[in-house]
Amino acid sequence: MPHLLVGVLLVVGCAVGGVVVAAEIGERETVLVLARPVTVGQEIAAADVRAVTMAVDPGIDVVSGDAVEDVAGRTAAYSLPAGTILTRGVLGDAQLPPPGQAFTAVPLAAGQFPPGLQPGHAVQVVAGVTDDAIDGAGAPAPASWAAVVTAVQHDEGAVASLQMDADDSREMASWPAEALRLVVVAGVGGAS
Protein backbone atom coordinates (compact mmCIF):
# COMPACT_ATOMS: atom_id res chain seq x y z
CA MET A 1 0.00 0.00 0.00
CA PRO A 2 2.77 2.58 0.79
CA HIS A 3 4.27 1.98 -2.67
CA LEU A 4 0.92 2.68 -4.29
CA LEU A 5 0.61 5.99 -2.39
CA VAL A 6 4.16 7.02 -3.43
CA GLY A 7 3.31 6.15 -7.05
CA VAL A 8 0.16 8.27 -7.00
CA LEU A 9 2.07 11.23 -5.48
CA LEU A 10 4.79 10.84 -8.11
CA VAL A 11 2.23 10.91 -10.96
CA VAL A 12 0.52 14.00 -9.50
CA GLY A 13 3.88 15.72 -8.99
CA CYS A 14 4.93 15.03 -12.58
CA ALA A 15 1.61 16.33 -13.90
CA VAL A 16 1.95 19.58 -11.93
CA GLY A 17 5.56 19.96 -13.12
CA GLY A 18 4.46 19.43 -16.73
CA VAL A 19 1.82 22.14 -16.41
CA VAL A 20 4.37 24.58 -14.95
CA VAL A 21 6.91 23.85 -17.72
CA ALA A 22 4.24 24.20 -20.41
CA ALA A 23 3.15 27.55 -18.97
CA GLU A 24 6.76 28.82 -18.95
CA ILE A 25 7.36 27.70 -22.53
CA GLY A 26 4.10 29.32 -23.59
CA GLU A 27 5.32 32.75 -22.37
CA ARG A 28 8.42 32.73 -24.55
CA GLU A 29 8.69 35.08 -27.50
CA THR A 30 10.95 35.53 -30.49
CA VAL A 31 13.28 38.53 -30.23
CA LEU A 32 16.28 39.89 -32.13
CA VAL A 33 19.81 39.61 -30.75
CA LEU A 34 23.12 40.70 -32.25
CA ALA A 35 24.81 37.94 -34.23
CA ARG A 36 28.14 39.83 -34.06
CA PRO A 37 29.51 42.85 -32.18
CA VAL A 38 28.64 46.35 -33.39
CA THR A 39 30.37 49.62 -32.60
CA VAL A 40 28.75 52.90 -31.66
CA GLY A 41 27.41 54.67 -34.76
CA GLN A 42 27.64 51.54 -36.93
CA GLU A 43 24.75 50.93 -39.33
CA ILE A 44 23.17 47.59 -38.46
CA ALA A 45 22.64 45.19 -41.38
CA ALA A 46 20.19 42.29 -41.49
CA ALA A 47 23.19 39.92 -41.25
CA ASP A 48 24.18 41.53 -37.90
CA VAL A 49 21.05 40.19 -36.13
CA ARG A 50 19.35 36.86 -35.57
CA ALA A 51 16.08 35.75 -34.00
CA VAL A 52 16.00 33.70 -30.80
CA THR A 53 13.14 32.46 -28.64
CA MET A 54 13.29 33.26 -24.94
CA ALA A 55 11.28 34.34 -21.95
CA VAL A 56 11.27 38.15 -21.76
CA ASP A 57 10.26 40.43 -18.91
CA PRO A 58 7.20 42.44 -20.03
CA GLY A 59 8.88 45.71 -18.94
CA ILE A 60 11.68 45.42 -21.53
CA ASP A 61 11.06 47.09 -24.91
CA VAL A 62 12.61 44.29 -27.00
CA VAL A 63 12.62 44.23 -30.78
CA SER A 64 10.41 41.44 -32.08
CA GLY A 65 12.07 38.62 -34.02
CA ASP A 66 10.05 39.45 -37.15
CA ALA A 67 11.16 43.12 -37.21
CA VAL A 68 14.49 42.69 -39.01
CA GLU A 69 13.42 45.24 -41.64
CA ASP A 70 12.80 47.80 -38.86
CA VAL A 71 16.34 47.34 -37.52
CA ALA A 72 18.33 47.06 -40.78
CA GLY A 73 19.79 50.44 -41.68
CA ARG A 74 19.46 51.89 -38.15
CA THR A 75 22.58 52.85 -36.23
CA ALA A 76 23.81 51.47 -32.93
CA ALA A 77 23.68 54.08 -30.17
CA TYR A 78 26.32 52.15 -28.21
CA SER A 79 29.05 49.58 -28.84
CA LEU A 80 27.50 46.21 -28.08
CA PRO A 81 28.88 42.65 -27.96
CA ALA A 82 27.42 39.71 -29.89
CA GLY A 83 24.43 38.16 -28.13
CA THR A 84 23.01 41.47 -26.88
CA ILE A 85 19.20 41.49 -26.91
CA LEU A 86 18.08 44.39 -29.09
CA THR A 87 15.84 46.97 -27.45
CA ARG A 88 14.60 50.24 -28.94
CA GLY A 89 16.95 52.11 -26.58
CA VAL A 90 20.15 50.72 -28.14
CA LEU A 91 19.18 51.96 -31.61
CA GLY A 92 19.47 55.56 -32.79
CA ASP A 93 21.92 58.42 -32.66
CA ALA A 94 25.39 57.55 -31.42
CA GLN A 95 25.81 58.33 -27.75
CA LEU A 96 29.29 59.82 -27.82
CA PRO A 97 30.47 59.97 -24.94
CA PRO A 98 28.11 60.44 -22.01
CA PRO A 99 28.79 63.40 -19.67
CA GLY A 100 31.85 62.80 -17.48
CA GLN A 101 33.14 60.07 -19.79
CA ALA A 102 35.80 60.13 -22.51
CA PHE A 103 36.95 57.93 -25.34
CA THR A 104 40.63 57.15 -25.65
CA ALA A 105 42.75 54.86 -27.80
CA VAL A 106 45.44 52.58 -26.43
CA PRO A 107 48.01 50.99 -28.76
CA LEU A 108 48.71 47.47 -27.54
CA ALA A 109 51.37 44.95 -28.51
CA ALA A 110 50.87 41.19 -28.27
CA GLY A 111 50.81 40.24 -24.59
CA GLN A 112 49.28 43.54 -23.42
CA PHE A 113 45.70 42.36 -23.97
CA PRO A 114 43.85 39.03 -23.92
CA PRO A 115 43.23 37.26 -27.23
CA GLY A 116 39.60 37.66 -28.26
CA LEU A 117 39.31 41.21 -26.89
CA GLN A 118 36.15 42.72 -28.37
CA PRO A 119 33.79 45.69 -28.06
CA GLY A 120 31.61 45.53 -24.97
CA HIS A 121 34.23 43.88 -22.74
CA ALA A 122 34.61 45.51 -19.34
CA VAL A 123 38.33 45.92 -18.70
CA GLN A 124 40.74 47.14 -16.08
CA VAL A 125 43.65 49.11 -17.58
CA VAL A 126 46.66 48.35 -15.39
CA ALA A 127 49.77 50.53 -15.55
CA GLY A 128 52.92 48.98 -14.21
CA VAL A 129 56.61 49.62 -13.95
CA THR A 130 58.45 50.01 -17.27
CA ASP A 131 62.03 49.03 -18.11
CA ASP A 132 62.93 52.77 -17.99
CA ALA A 133 61.70 52.99 -14.38
CA ILE A 134 63.78 49.96 -13.44
CA ASP A 135 66.82 51.61 -15.04
CA GLY A 136 66.27 54.70 -12.87
CA ALA A 137 64.34 57.02 -15.23
CA GLY A 138 61.38 56.89 -12.82
CA ALA A 139 57.66 56.49 -13.36
CA PRO A 140 54.51 57.14 -11.36
CA ALA A 141 53.36 54.48 -8.89
CA PRO A 142 51.40 51.60 -10.49
CA ALA A 143 47.74 52.44 -11.12
CA SER A 144 44.60 51.01 -12.72
CA TRP A 145 41.39 52.35 -14.26
CA ALA A 146 38.00 50.83 -15.19
CA ALA A 147 36.91 51.08 -18.83
CA VAL A 148 34.72 49.50 -21.50
CA VAL A 149 36.10 48.51 -24.90
CA THR A 150 34.18 50.34 -27.65
CA ALA A 151 36.26 49.13 -30.63
CA VAL A 152 39.31 47.02 -31.38
CA GLN A 153 41.44 47.34 -34.50
CA HIS A 154 43.80 44.41 -34.99
CA ASP A 155 46.93 44.91 -37.03
CA GLU A 156 50.37 44.19 -35.56
CA GLY A 157 49.01 43.97 -32.03
CA ALA A 158 45.89 46.08 -31.60
CA VAL A 159 44.49 49.51 -30.91
CA ALA A 160 41.70 49.41 -28.33
CA SER A 161 39.23 52.29 -28.08
CA LEU A 162 38.04 52.65 -24.50
CA GLN A 163 35.21 54.52 -22.80
CA MET A 164 36.17 55.59 -19.30
CA ASP A 165 35.93 58.35 -16.72
CA ALA A 166 37.27 61.59 -18.25
CA ASP A 167 39.66 62.28 -15.35
CA ASP A 168 40.95 58.68 -15.50
CA SER A 169 41.58 59.01 -19.24
CA ARG A 170 43.80 62.06 -18.70
CA GLU A 171 45.74 60.29 -15.95
CA MET A 172 46.14 57.15 -18.08
CA ALA A 173 47.37 59.24 -21.04
CA SER A 174 50.42 60.29 -18.98
CA TRP A 175 51.67 56.68 -18.96
CA PRO A 176 53.81 55.20 -21.75
CA ALA A 177 51.78 52.75 -23.88
CA GLU A 178 54.20 49.89 -23.18
CA ALA A 179 53.40 50.14 -19.44
CA LEU A 180 49.66 49.54 -19.98
CA ARG A 181 47.92 46.15 -19.87
CA LEU A 182 44.23 45.37 -20.41
CA VAL A 183 42.57 42.83 -18.14
CA VAL A 184 39.04 41.69 -19.04
CA VAL A 185 36.87 41.66 -15.91
CA ALA A 186 33.43 40.23 -15.16
CA GLY A 187 30.48 42.15 -16.53
CA VAL A 188 29.78 44.43 -19.45
CA GLY A 189 29.66 48.16 -19.25
CA GLY A 190 32.05 48.73 -16.37
CA ALA A 191 32.53 52.46 -17.14
CA SER A 192 29.35 54.46 -16.85
LOPABA-726816 format. One line per 3 residues: number of its first residue (from 0); their letters; for each residue x, y, z of N, C-alpha, C, O. Coordinates in Angstrom, 2 decimals. Layout:
<recs>
NUM) a) X/Y/Z/X/Y/Z/X/Y/Z/X/Y/Z | ...
</recs>
This chain:
<recs>
0) mph) 0.80/-1.21/0.00/0.00/0.00/0.00/0.85/1.28/0.00/0.52/2.22/-0.73 | 1.96/1.36/0.81/2.77/2.58/0.79/3.37/2.85/-0.60/3.51/4.01/-1.00 | 3.71/1.79/-1.33/4.27/1.98/-2.67/3.24/2.57/-3.61/3.58/3.38/-4.48
3) llv) 2.00/2.16/-3.46/0.92/2.68/-4.29/0.73/4.18/-4.02/0.54/4.95/-4.96 | 0.77/4.59/-2.76/0.61/5.99/-2.39/1.77/6.83/-2.96/1.54/7.92/-3.47 | 3.00/6.33/-2.87/4.16/7.02/-3.43/4.01/7.15/-4.94/4.32/8.19/-5.51
6) gvl) 3.53/6.11/-5.60/3.31/6.15/-7.05/2.30/7.20/-7.45/2.50/7.93/-8.41 | 1.20/7.27/-6.70/0.16/8.27/-7.00/0.72/9.68/-6.81/0.47/10.55/-7.64 | 1.47/9.91/-5.72/2.07/11.23/-5.48/3.08/11.59/-6.57/3.17/12.75/-6.98
9) lvv) 3.82/10.61/-7.04/4.79/10.84/-8.11/4.09/11.25/-9.40/4.54/12.17/-10.08 | 2.99/10.57/-9.75/2.23/10.91/-10.96/1.66/12.32/-10.85/1.74/13.09/-11.81 | 1.09/12.66/-9.70/0.52/14.00/-9.50/1.62/15.06/-9.58/1.43/16.11/-10.19
12) gca) 2.76/14.78/-8.96/3.88/15.72/-8.99/4.38/15.96/-10.41/4.68/17.09/-10.78 | 4.48/14.90/-11.18/4.93/15.03/-12.58/3.92/15.82/-13.40/4.31/16.62/-14.25 | 2.65/15.60/-13.18/1.61/16.33/-13.90/1.68/17.82/-13.60/1.59/18.64/-14.51
15) vgg) 1.84/18.17/-12.32/1.95/19.58/-11.93/3.21/20.19/-12.55/3.16/21.31/-13.07 | 4.32/19.48/-12.51/5.56/19.96/-13.12/5.40/20.18/-14.61/5.90/21.17/-15.15 | 4.71/19.28/-15.29/4.46/19.43/-16.73/3.64/20.67/-17.04/3.91/21.37/-18.01
18) vvv) 2.64/20.95/-16.20/1.82/22.14/-16.41/2.66/23.40/-16.22/2.53/24.35/-17.00 | 3.51/23.42/-15.20/4.37/24.58/-14.95/5.33/24.80/-16.12/5.49/25.92/-16.58 | 5.97/23.74/-16.60/6.91/23.85/-17.72/6.18/24.33/-18.97/6.68/25.20/-19.68
21) aae) 5.00/23.79/-19.24/4.24/24.20/-20.41/3.86/25.68/-20.33/3.88/26.38/-21.34 | 3.51/26.14/-19.14/3.15/27.55/-18.97/4.36/28.44/-19.22/4.23/29.49/-19.85 | 5.54/28.04/-18.74/6.76/28.82/-18.95/7.12/28.88/-20.42/7.48/29.94/-20.94
24) ige) 7.03/27.75/-21.10/7.36/27.70/-22.53/6.37/28.54/-23.32/6.75/29.18/-24.30 | 5.12/28.55/-22.90/4.10/29.32/-23.59/4.32/30.82/-23.52/3.80/31.54/-24.36 | 5.08/31.32/-22.52/5.32/32.75/-22.37/6.61/33.20/-23.05/7.06/34.33/-22.83
27) ret) 7.20/32.36/-23.84/8.42/32.73/-24.55/8.03/33.47/-25.82/6.96/33.26/-26.38 | 8.94/34.36/-26.27/8.69/35.08/-27.50/9.97/35.16/-28.32/11.07/34.99/-27.79 | 9.81/35.42/-29.59/10.95/35.53/-30.49/11.41/36.98/-30.52/10.62/37.88/-30.78
30) vlv) 12.70/37.19/-30.25/13.28/38.53/-30.23/14.56/38.54/-31.06/15.10/37.49/-31.41 | 15.03/39.75/-31.38/16.28/39.89/-32.13/17.45/40.09/-31.17/17.36/40.85/-30.20 | 18.55/39.41/-31.46/19.81/39.61/-30.75/20.90/39.86/-31.78/20.74/39.54/-32.96
33) lar) 22.00/40.45/-31.33/23.12/40.70/-32.25/23.85/39.39/-32.55/24.21/38.65/-31.63 | 24.06/39.13/-33.81/24.81/37.94/-34.23/26.31/38.19/-34.16/27.09/37.24/-34.10 | 26.72/39.46/-34.17/28.14/39.83/-34.06/28.23/41.20/-33.39/27.24/41.92/-33.34
36) pvt) 29.39/41.55/-32.87/29.51/42.85/-32.18/29.29/44.01/-33.14/29.59/43.91/-34.33 | 28.76/45.11/-32.62/28.64/46.35/-33.39/29.26/47.47/-32.57/29.30/47.42/-31.34 | 29.76/48.48/-33.28/30.37/49.62/-32.60/29.42/50.81/-32.65/28.55/50.87/-33.52
39) vgq) 29.60/51.72/-31.74/28.75/52.90/-31.66/28.75/53.62/-33.01/29.80/53.85/-33.60 | 27.55/53.98/-33.49/27.41/54.67/-34.76/27.38/53.77/-35.97/27.12/54.24/-37.08 | 27.64/52.47/-35.80/27.64/51.54/-36.93/26.22/51.29/-37.42/25.30/51.13/-36.62
42) eia) 26.05/51.27/-38.75/24.75/50.93/-39.33/24.57/49.41/-39.21/25.44/48.64/-39.62 | 23.44/49.01/-38.67/23.17/47.59/-38.46/22.57/47.00/-39.73/21.60/47.54/-40.26 | 23.14/45.90/-40.20/22.64/45.19/-41.38/21.82/43.99/-40.92/21.93/43.55/-39.77
45) aad) 21.01/43.46/-41.82/20.19/42.29/-41.49/21.08/41.12/-41.05/20.67/40.33/-40.20 | 22.28/41.02/-41.60/23.19/39.92/-41.25/23.77/40.09/-39.83/24.34/39.14/-39.29 | 23.64/41.28/-39.24/24.18/41.53/-37.90/23.26/41.03/-36.79/23.66/41.01/-35.63
48) vra) 22.02/40.62/-37.14/21.05/40.19/-36.13/20.53/38.80/-36.43/20.60/38.32/-37.57 | 20.00/38.15/-35.39/19.35/36.86/-35.57/18.21/36.76/-34.57/18.21/37.44/-33.54 | 17.24/35.93/-34.87/16.08/35.75/-34.00/16.32/34.59/-33.06/16.84/33.55/-33.46
51) vtm) 15.94/34.76/-31.80/16.00/33.70/-30.80/14.69/33.71/-30.02/14.01/34.74/-29.94 | 14.35/32.57/-29.45/13.14/32.46/-28.64/13.56/32.37/-27.18/14.40/31.55/-26.81 | 12.95/33.23/-26.36/13.29/33.26/-24.94/12.17/33.89/-24.14/11.29/34.55/-24.69
54) avd) 12.21/33.67/-22.85/11.28/34.34/-21.95/11.78/35.77/-21.74/12.97/35.98/-21.49 | 10.89/36.75/-21.85/11.27/38.15/-21.76/10.39/38.84/-20.73/9.17/38.64/-20.71 | 11.00/39.64/-19.88/10.26/40.43/-18.91/9.38/41.43/-19.66/9.86/42.10/-20.57
57) pgi) 8.10/41.54/-19.31/7.20/42.44/-20.03/7.63/43.91/-20.00/7.19/44.69/-20.85 | 8.46/44.32/-19.05/8.88/45.71/-18.94/10.00/46.09/-19.89/10.36/47.27/-19.95 | 10.56/45.14/-20.62/11.68/45.42/-21.53/11.15/45.62/-22.94/10.39/44.79/-23.45
60) dvv) 11.54/46.74/-23.57/11.06/47.09/-24.91/11.93/46.40/-25.96/12.71/47.05/-26.66 | 11.80/45.07/-26.07/12.61/44.29/-27.00/12.10/44.48/-28.42/10.96/44.86/-28.65 | 13.00/44.19/-29.37/12.62/44.23/-30.78/12.18/42.83/-31.17/12.92/41.87/-31.00
63) sgd) 10.98/42.72/-31.70/10.41/41.44/-32.08/11.26/40.74/-33.14/11.89/41.39/-33.97 | 11.27/39.42/-33.09/12.07/38.62/-34.02/11.68/38.78/-35.48/12.48/38.45/-36.35 | 10.48/39.27/-35.76/10.05/39.45/-37.15/10.24/40.89/-37.63/9.70/41.27/-38.67
66) ave) 10.99/41.71/-36.87/11.16/43.12/-37.21/12.55/43.43/-37.76/13.06/44.53/-37.56 | 13.15/42.47/-38.46/14.49/42.69/-39.01/14.50/43.91/-39.92/15.46/44.69/-39.89 | 13.47/44.10/-40.71/13.42/45.24/-41.64/13.35/46.57/-40.89/13.75/47.60/-41.43
69) dva) 12.84/46.57/-39.66/12.80/47.80/-38.86/14.16/48.14/-38.28/14.43/49.30/-37.96 | 15.03/47.15/-38.13/16.34/47.34/-37.52/17.40/47.60/-38.59/18.29/48.42/-38.38 | 17.32/46.91/-39.72/18.33/47.06/-40.78/18.38/48.51/-41.24/17.36/49.12/-41.55
72) grt) 19.59/49.06/-41.27/19.79/50.44/-41.68/19.81/51.42/-40.53/20.22/52.57/-40.72 | 19.40/51.02/-39.33/19.46/51.89/-38.15/20.87/51.84/-37.59/21.62/50.90/-37.88 | 21.24/52.83/-36.81/22.58/52.85/-36.23/22.54/52.41/-34.77/21.53/52.55/-34.08
75) aay) 23.67/51.88/-34.33/23.81/51.47/-32.93/24.16/52.70/-32.10/25.12/53.41/-32.41 | 23.41/52.94/-31.05/23.68/54.08/-30.17/24.87/53.82/-29.27/25.46/54.76/-28.74 | 25.23/52.55/-29.09/26.32/52.15/-28.21/27.10/51.02/-28.87/26.59/50.36/-29.78
78) slp) 28.32/50.78/-28.43/29.05/49.58/-28.84/28.50/48.42/-28.03/28.37/48.51/-26.80 | 28.16/47.33/-28.73/27.50/46.21/-28.08/28.14/44.89/-28.51/28.49/44.74/-29.68 | 28.30/43.94/-27.60/28.88/42.65/-27.96/27.84/41.75/-28.63/26.64/41.99/-28.52
81) agt) 28.31/40.72/-29.30/27.42/39.71/-29.89/26.58/39.09/-28.78/27.07/38.89/-27.67 | 25.33/38.78/-29.10/24.43/38.16/-28.13/23.57/39.15/-27.37/22.68/38.75/-26.62 | 23.81/40.46/-27.55/23.01/41.47/-26.88/21.58/41.43/-27.41/21.37/41.41/-28.62
84) ilt) 20.61/41.43/-26.50/19.20/41.49/-26.91/18.93/42.92/-27.37/19.24/43.88/-26.67 | 18.35/43.06/-28.57/18.08/44.39/-29.09/16.83/44.98/-28.46/15.77/44.36/-28.43 | 16.97/46.19/-27.95/15.84/46.97/-27.45/15.82/48.26/-28.25/16.80/48.61/-28.90
87) rgv) 14.72/48.97/-28.21/14.60/50.24/-28.94/15.64/51.24/-28.44/16.10/52.09/-29.20 | 16.02/51.16/-27.17/16.95/52.11/-26.58/18.38/51.99/-27.06/19.15/52.94/-26.90 | 18.77/50.87/-27.66/20.15/50.72/-28.14/20.28/51.12/-29.60/21.37/51.05/-30.17
90) lgd) 19.17/51.52/-30.22/19.18/51.96/-31.61/19.03/53.47/-31.66/18.34/54.05/-30.82 | 19.65/54.12/-32.63/19.47/55.56/-32.79/20.78/56.29/-32.87/21.82/55.71/-33.18 | 20.73/57.58/-32.57/21.92/58.42/-32.66/23.01/57.91/-31.73/22.74/57.46/-30.61
93) aql) 24.24/57.99/-32.21/25.39/57.55/-31.42/25.48/58.37/-30.14/25.38/59.59/-30.16 | 25.67/57.69/-29.06/25.81/58.33/-27.75/27.29/58.49/-27.46/27.91/57.63/-26.84 | 27.85/59.59/-27.90/29.29/59.82/-27.82/29.62/60.96/-26.91/28.95/62.00/-26.96
96) ppp) 30.57/60.83/-26.11/30.47/59.97/-24.94/29.50/60.60/-23.96/29.19/61.79/-24.08 | 29.01/59.86/-23.01/28.11/60.44/-22.01/28.86/61.48/-21.16/30.09/61.45/-21.09 | 28.13/62.39/-20.52/28.79/63.40/-19.67/29.70/62.75/-18.62/29.33/61.76/-17.98
99) gqa) 30.89/63.32/-18.46/31.85/62.80/-17.48/32.69/61.65/-17.98/33.59/61.18/-17.29 | 32.40/61.18/-19.20/33.14/60.07/-19.79/33.99/60.59/-20.95/33.79/61.70/-21.43 | 34.93/59.79/-21.37/35.80/60.13/-22.51/36.11/58.86/-23.28/36.04/57.75/-22.74
102) fta) 36.46/59.04/-24.53/36.95/57.93/-25.34/38.44/58.15/-25.52/38.90/59.27/-25.73 | 39.19/57.08/-25.45/40.63/57.15/-25.65/41.09/55.89/-26.37/40.45/54.84/-26.27 | 42.18/56.01/-27.09/42.75/54.86/-27.80/44.04/54.44/-27.12/44.83/55.27/-26.68
105) vpl) 44.24/53.12/-27.04/45.44/52.58/-26.43/46.09/51.62/-27.42/45.50/50.59/-27.75 | 47.30/51.94/-27.90/48.01/50.99/-28.76/48.56/49.85/-27.90/49.16/50.09/-26.86 | 48.34/48.63/-28.34/48.71/47.47/-27.54/49.50/46.48/-28.39/49.10/46.16/-29.51
108) aag) 50.59/46.00/-27.86/51.37/44.95/-28.51/50.86/43.60/-28.01/50.15/43.53/-27.00 | 51.23/42.54/-28.71/50.87/41.19/-28.27/51.35/41.02/-26.83/52.47/41.39/-26.49 | 50.48/40.46/-25.99/50.81/40.24/-24.59/50.29/41.33/-23.67/50.30/41.17/-22.45
111) qfp) 49.83/42.46/-24.24/49.28/43.54/-23.42/47.76/43.46/-23.31/47.15/44.25/-22.59 | 47.15/42.51/-24.01/45.70/42.36/-23.97/45.36/40.89/-24.20/46.15/40.18/-24.83 | 44.22/40.43/-23.72/43.85/39.03/-23.92/43.41/38.77/-25.36/42.75/39.62/-25.96
114) pgl) 43.75/37.62/-25.91/43.23/37.26/-27.23/41.70/37.25/-27.17/41.12/36.88/-26.15 | 41.06/37.65/-28.23/39.60/37.66/-28.26/39.00/38.93/-27.69/37.79/39.02/-27.54 | 39.83/39.94/-27.38/39.31/41.21/-26.89/38.33/41.78/-27.91/38.64/41.83/-29.10
117) qpg) 37.15/42.20/-27.44/36.15/42.72/-28.37/35.32/43.83/-27.74/35.30/43.97/-26.52 | 34.64/44.62/-28.58/33.79/45.69/-28.06/32.78/45.14/-27.05/32.22/44.06/-27.22 | 32.55/45.92/-26.01/31.61/45.53/-24.97/32.28/44.90/-23.75/31.66/44.82/-22.69
120) hav) 33.53/44.46/-23.88/34.23/43.88/-22.74/34.51/44.96/-21.70/35.00/46.05/-22.03 | 34.20/44.66/-20.45/34.61/45.51/-19.34/36.06/45.15/-19.04/36.41/43.98/-18.92 | 36.90/46.17/-18.92/38.33/45.92/-18.70/38.85/46.78/-17.56/38.25/47.79/-17.18
123) qvv) 39.96/46.36/-17.03/40.74/47.14/-16.08/42.04/47.44/-16.82/42.74/46.52/-17.25 | 42.38/48.73/-16.97/43.65/49.11/-17.58/44.64/49.22/-16.42/44.46/50.02/-15.50 | 45.68/48.40/-16.48/46.66/48.35/-15.39/47.97/48.92/-15.91/48.50/48.46/-16.93
126) agv) 48.49/49.92/-15.21/49.77/50.53/-15.55/50.81/50.04/-14.56/50.62/50.15/-13.34 | 51.88/49.52/-15.08/52.92/48.98/-14.21/54.25/49.65/-14.44/54.35/50.67/-15.13 | 55.25/49.08/-13.86/56.61/49.62/-13.95/57.19/49.26/-15.31/57.08/48.12/-15.76
129) tdd) 57.82/50.24/-15.97/58.45/50.01/-17.27/59.94/49.72/-17.08/60.48/49.90/-15.99 | 60.59/49.28/-18.15/62.03/49.03/-18.11/62.78/50.32/-17.78/63.80/50.29/-17.08 | 62.29/51.48/-18.29/62.93/52.77/-17.99/62.93/53.05/-16.50/63.92/53.53/-15.95
132) aid) 61.80/52.74/-15.83/61.70/52.99/-14.38/62.66/52.11/-13.62/63.25/52.53/-12.62 | 62.84/50.87/-14.10/63.78/49.96/-13.44/65.20/50.47/-13.61/66.03/50.33/-12.71 | 65.49/51.08/-14.78/66.82/51.61/-15.04/67.07/52.94/-14.33/68.17/53.48/-14.42
135) gag) 66.07/53.47/-13.63/66.27/54.70/-12.87/65.61/55.93/-13.46/65.68/56.99/-12.84 | 64.97/55.85/-14.62/64.34/57.02/-15.23/63.11/57.46/-14.45/62.67/58.60/-14.57 | 62.53/56.55/-13.65/61.38/56.89/-12.82/60.06/56.80/-13.57/60.00/56.97/-14.79
138) apa) 59.02/56.54/-12.82/57.66/56.49/-13.36/56.71/56.63/-12.19/57.08/56.36/-11.05 | 55.49/57.06/-12.46/54.51/57.14/-11.36/54.27/55.76/-10.74/54.60/54.74/-11.34 | 53.70/55.75/-9.55/53.36/54.48/-8.89/52.34/53.73/-9.73/51.52/54.35/-10.41
141) pas) 52.37/52.38/-9.70/51.40/51.60/-10.49/49.97/52.04/-10.20/49.63/52.41/-9.08 | 49.14/52.00/-11.24/47.74/52.44/-11.12/46.87/51.58/-12.01/47.36/50.83/-12.85 | 45.53/51.70/-11.83/44.60/51.01/-12.72/43.32/51.82/-12.84/42.97/52.61/-11.95
144) waa) 42.60/51.61/-13.97/41.39/52.35/-14.26/40.37/51.42/-14.91/40.74/50.55/-15.70 | 39.08/51.61/-14.58/38.00/50.83/-15.19/37.62/51.45/-16.53/37.61/52.67/-16.67 | 37.30/50.60/-17.51/36.91/51.08/-18.83/36.06/50.02/-19.52/35.95/48.89/-19.05
147) vvt) 35.46/50.42/-20.64/34.72/49.50/-21.50/35.29/49.63/-22.90/35.49/50.75/-23.38 | 35.57/48.51/-23.55/36.10/48.51/-24.90/34.97/48.89/-25.85/33.91/48.26/-25.86 | 35.19/49.94/-26.67/34.18/50.34/-27.65/34.54/49.88/-29.06/33.66/49.76/-29.91
150) avq) 35.82/49.63/-29.32/36.26/49.13/-30.63/37.65/48.55/-30.48/38.41/48.94/-29.59 | 37.97/47.61/-31.36/39.31/47.02/-31.38/39.73/46.91/-32.84/39.02/46.33/-33.66 | 40.89/47.47/-33.15/41.44/47.34/-34.50/42.68/46.48/-34.40/43.66/46.85/-33.74
153) hde) 42.65/45.32/-35.05/43.80/44.41/-34.99/44.68/44.65/-36.21/44.19/44.72/-37.34 | 45.95/44.78/-35.97/46.93/44.91/-37.03/48.15/44.16/-36.53/48.06/42.94/-36.36 | 49.25/44.79/-36.28/50.37/44.19/-35.56/50.13/44.54/-34.11/50.51/45.62/-33.66
156) gav) 49.50/43.65/-33.36/49.01/43.97/-32.03/47.59/44.47/-32.17/46.80/43.86/-32.90 | 47.25/45.56/-31.51/45.89/46.08/-31.60/45.87/47.52/-31.12/46.78/47.98/-30.43 | 44.81/48.21/-31.49/44.49/49.51/-30.91/43.11/49.35/-30.31/42.15/49.06/-31.04
159) asl) 42.98/49.53/-29.01/41.70/49.41/-28.33/41.16/50.80/-28.05/41.86/51.63/-27.47 | 39.92/51.06/-28.46/39.23/52.29/-28.08/38.48/52.00/-26.80/37.77/51.00/-26.70 | 38.62/52.87/-25.82/38.04/52.65/-24.50/37.15/53.81/-24.10/37.46/54.97/-24.39
162) qmd) 36.04/53.51/-23.44/35.21/54.52/-22.80/35.50/54.42/-21.31/35.43/53.35/-20.72 | 35.82/55.59/-20.71/36.17/55.59/-19.30/35.92/56.97/-18.71/35.58/57.91/-19.43 | 36.07/57.09/-17.40/35.93/58.35/-16.72/36.91/59.35/-17.34/38.07/59.02/-17.59
165) add) 36.44/60.58/-17.58/37.27/61.59/-18.25/38.54/61.89/-17.47/39.61/62.01/-18.07 | 38.46/62.02/-16.15/39.66/62.28/-15.35/40.63/61.11/-15.43/41.84/61.31/-15.54 | 40.09/59.87/-15.38/40.95/58.68/-15.50/41.65/58.64/-16.84/42.81/58.23/-16.93
168) sre) 40.96/59.06/-17.90/41.58/59.01/-19.24/42.77/59.96/-19.33/43.78/59.63/-19.96 | 42.66/61.13/-18.69/43.80/62.06/-18.70/44.97/61.50/-17.90/46.12/61.62/-18.31 | 44.68/60.89/-16.76/45.74/60.29/-15.95/46.41/59.15/-16.70/47.64/59.03/-16.70
171) mas) 45.59/58.29/-17.35/46.14/57.15/-18.08/47.00/57.62/-19.25/48.00/56.97/-19.57 | 46.63/58.73/-19.88/47.37/59.24/-21.04/48.80/59.66/-20.67/49.65/59.77/-21.55 | 49.07/59.91/-19.39/50.42/60.29/-18.98/51.38/59.09/-18.92/52.58/59.28/-18.77
174) wpa) 50.84/57.89/-19.03/51.67/56.68/-18.96/52.16/56.29/-20.35/51.44/56.50/-21.34 | 53.36/55.73/-20.46/53.81/55.20/-21.75/52.96/53.97/-22.12/52.61/53.17/-21.26 | 52.66/53.84/-23.41/51.78/52.75/-23.88/52.33/51.38/-23.49/51.56/50.47/-23.19
177) eal) 53.65/51.22/-23.49/54.20/49.89/-23.18/54.01/49.50/-21.72/54.20/48.33/-21.38 | 53.64/50.45/-20.85/53.40/50.14/-19.44/51.96/49.70/-19.18/51.65/49.25/-18.07 | 51.08/49.82/-20.18/49.66/49.54/-19.98/49.31/48.10/-20.37/49.82/47.57/-21.36
180) rlv) 48.45/47.49/-19.59/47.92/46.15/-19.87/46.42/46.19/-19.69/45.92/46.85/-18.78 | 45.68/45.48/-20.56/44.23/45.37/-20.41/43.87/44.03/-19.83/44.34/43.00/-20.30 | 43.05/44.03/-18.80/42.57/42.83/-18.14/41.06/42.82/-18.28/40.39/43.74/-17.80
183) vva) 40.49/41.80/-18.92/39.04/41.69/-19.04/38.49/41.26/-17.70/38.97/40.29/-17.11 | 37.47/41.97/-17.20/36.87/41.66/-15.91/35.43/41.26/-16.11/34.87/41.45/-17.19 | 34.82/40.70/-15.08/33.43/40.23/-15.16/32.51/41.40/-15.44/32.71/42.51/-14.94
186) gvg) 31.49/41.13/-16.25/30.48/42.15/-16.53/30.74/42.87/-17.82/31.82/42.78/-18.40 | 29.72/43.60/-18.25/29.78/44.43/-19.45/29.38/45.82/-19.03/28.46/45.98/-18.24 | 30.04/46.80/-19.55/29.66/48.16/-19.25/30.21/48.66/-17.94/29.50/49.33/-17.19
189) gas) 31.46/48.35/-17.64/32.05/48.73/-16.37/32.28/50.22/-16.20/32.42/50.68/-15.07 | 32.32/51.02/-17.29/32.53/52.46/-17.14/31.23/53.15/-17.50/30.81/53.11/-18.65 | 30.61/53.77/-16.56/29.35/54.46/-16.85/29.26/55.76/-16.11/28.27/56.47/-16.23
</recs>
